[in-house]
Amino acid sequence: MEIRQLQTFIKVVQFQSFSKAAESLGYSQSAVTIQIKNLEQDLNTHLFDRIGKRVSLTPQGERFLSYAYNIINELNHAKVALDDSRELTGSLRIGTVESLCFSKLPAVLNKMRELHPKVSIRITSTTPEAALEMMEHNEVDLVYILDDPHYDSNWHKAMEVPEDIVFVCSPEYAITRQVEIRAAQLLKYPFMLTEREASYHRRLSQMLASKNLLLEPFLEISNTEFIIQMLKASGGVSLLPYFTVEKHIREGNLALLDVKDLSITMFRQIFFHKEKWVTSEMEEFIRLAKEG
């Protein structure tokens, strides 16, 4: 078995065509056919069904595909590990959510720019579901989200970190001086929340519904920083990731509410597709995100 055979196999899978794979690799179609035939002989199995001009993976081919990707990725990792002088100059596409854009991503991106100034990064801010869908269509290289845990056999989860989602309000509110705070008490205050598609807004609505409580927010907006500024300027209550409000709580501009019957935890997660060629740029971003 040769590395070039694995690379050819992957190209045929991607293009679903021997001729298009040959064109992409700069080979003749007969060369591609021979490489696949030799690979099938080495594995003692059929990898493709060839019916007319249509090429599709057999069940054995589908199982072998993940091994082929793993072998190629490990080889790529070895090359990078042995070449300390290699400068990162590629691009990186990241699908993420708005709360991470304001509070977690800046430090990671600044470190990336400091260490690898020639790397080009494109950020798409959207919902967790939309970001994962983009990953499925290879429209982003990595997904960095805050949500309930996600699992899929086609995805690799590179990081999962729990994050508290907390209630905050103006420090002038009398409720901040109460020892026991219950969910029902909060509903008399004007709520400013992220949009309903946001994971923690959705979770809050579900938890309140289980208590026969209904929340009608005064304001819904995707911009976390705007909500924080509104809370500081005009009061109100919000539910936000603790990492977005920690600094404001420490400075006394916002107060943390300990709501006894509502506790919400979400997870910062990084994913990439298992069939994705893992670049050094992707690995470096993941490493820096784990540090932060």
Long-range contacts (C-beta under 8 A, 24 or more apart in sequence): 1-39, 1-42, 1-43, 2-35, 3-71, 3-72, 3-75, 4-35, 5-35, 5-36, 5-38, 5-39, 5-42, 6-39, 6-68, 6-71, 6-72, 7-72, 8-32, 8-35, 8-36, 8-39, 9-35, 9-36, 9-39, 9-47, 9-64, 9-65, 9-68, 10-65, 10-68, 10-69, 10-72, 12-36, 12-48, 12-55, 13-57, 13-61, 13-65, 16-54, 16-55, 16-56, 17-53, 17-55, 18-55, 65-275, 66-274, 66-275, 69-274, 69-275, 69-277, 72-277, 73-277, 73-278, 76-277, 76-278, 77-278, 77-283, 80-280, 80-283, 86-280, 87-116, 87-118, 88-116, 88-118, 88-119, 88-280, 88-281, 88-284, 89-118, 89-119, 90-119, 90-120, 90-279, 90-280, 90-281, 91-119, 91-120, 91-121, 91-122, 91-281, 92-119, 92-120, 92-121, 92-122, 92-141, 92-142, 92-279, 92-281, 92-282, 92-285, 93-121, 93-122, 93-124, 93-139, 93-140, 93-141, 93-142, 94-121, 94-122, 94-123, 94-124, 94-140, 94-141, 94-142, 94-143, 94-144, 94-285, 95-124, 95-126, 95-130, 95-131, 95-132, 95-134, 95-135, 95-139, 95-140, 95-142, 95-143, 95-144, 95-145, 96-123, 96-124, 96-125, 96-126, 96-131, 96-143, 96-144, 96-145, 97-125, 97-126, 97-127, 97-128, 97-131, 97-144, 97-145, 97-146, 97-147, 97-198, 98-125, 98-194, 98-222, 98-223, 98-224, 99-146, 99-194, 99-198, 99-224, 99-240, 99-241, 99-244, 100-144, 100-145, 100-146, 100-268, 101-125, 102-224, 102-225, 102-244, 103-224, 103-241, 103-243, 103-244, 104-243, 104-268, 104-289, 104-292, 105-144, 107-292, 108-285, 108-288, 108-289, 108-292, 111-288, 112-284, 112-285, 112-288, 115-284, 116-281, 116-284, 119-281, 119-284, 127-197, 127-198, 128-199, 129-197, 132-271, 135-271, 135-272, 135-273, 136-273, 138-273, 138-276, 141-272, 141-276, 141-279, 141-281, 141-282, 142-270, 142-271, 142-272, 142-282, 142-285, 142-286, 143-269, 143-270, 143-271, 143-272, 144-268, 144-269, 144-270, 144-289, 145-268, 145-269, 145-271, 146-199, 146-200, 146-241, 146-266, 146-267, 146-268, 146-269, 147-199, 147-266, 147-267, 147-269, 148-199, 148-203, 148-266, 148-267, 149-267, 149-269, 150-269, 150-271, 153-274, 154-273, 154-274, 154-275, 155-271, 155-272, 155-273, 155-274, 156-271, 156-272, 156-273, 156-274, 157-269, 157-270, 157-271, 158-270, 158-271, 158-272, 158-286, 159-268, 159-269, 159-270, 159-286, 159-289, 159-290, 160-267, 160-268, 160-269, 161-267, 161-268, 161-269, 162-265, 162-266, 162-267, 163-241, 163-242, 163-243, 163-265, 163-266, 163-267, 163-268, 164-241, 164-242, 164-264, 164-265, 165-200, 165-203, 165-239, 165-240, 165-241, 165-242, 165-264, 165-265, 165-266, 166-239, 166-240, 166-241, 166-242, 166-245, 166-256, 166-257, 167-237, 167-238, 167-239, 167-256, 167-257, 167-259, 167-262, 168-231, 168-237, 168-238, 168-239, 168-240, 168-245, 168-248, 168-249, 168-254, 168-255, 168-256, 168-257, 169-231, 169-235, 169-236, 169-237, 169-238, 169-254, 169-255, 169-257, 170-231, 170-232, 170-235, 170-236, 170-254, 170-255, 171-252, 171-253, 171-254, 171-255, 172-235, 173-235, 173-237, 173-255, 175-257, 176-255, 176-257, 180-260, 181-257, 181-258, 181-259, 181-260, 182-259, 182-260, 182-261, 183-207, 183-208, 183-211, 183-213, 183-259, 183-261, 183-262, 184-211, 184-213, 186-237, 186-257, 186-259, 187-213, 187-215, 189-235, 189-236, 189-237, 190-217, 190-218, 190-219, 190-235, 190-236, 190-237, 191-215, 191-216, 191-217, 191-218, 191-219, 191-236, 191-237, 191-238, 191-239, 192-217, 192-218, 192-219, 192-220, 192-221, 192-227, 192-230, 192-231, 192-236, 192-237, 192-238, 193-217, 193-219, 193-220, 193-227, 193-238, 193-239, 194-220, 194-221, 194-222, 194-224, 194-227, 194-240, 195-220, 195-221, 195-222, 196-220, 198-222, 199-266, 200-239, 200-240, 200-241, 200-264, 200-266, 201-239, 203-264, 203-266, 204-239, 204-262, 204-264, 207-262, 207-264, 211-261, 228-254, 239-264, 241-266
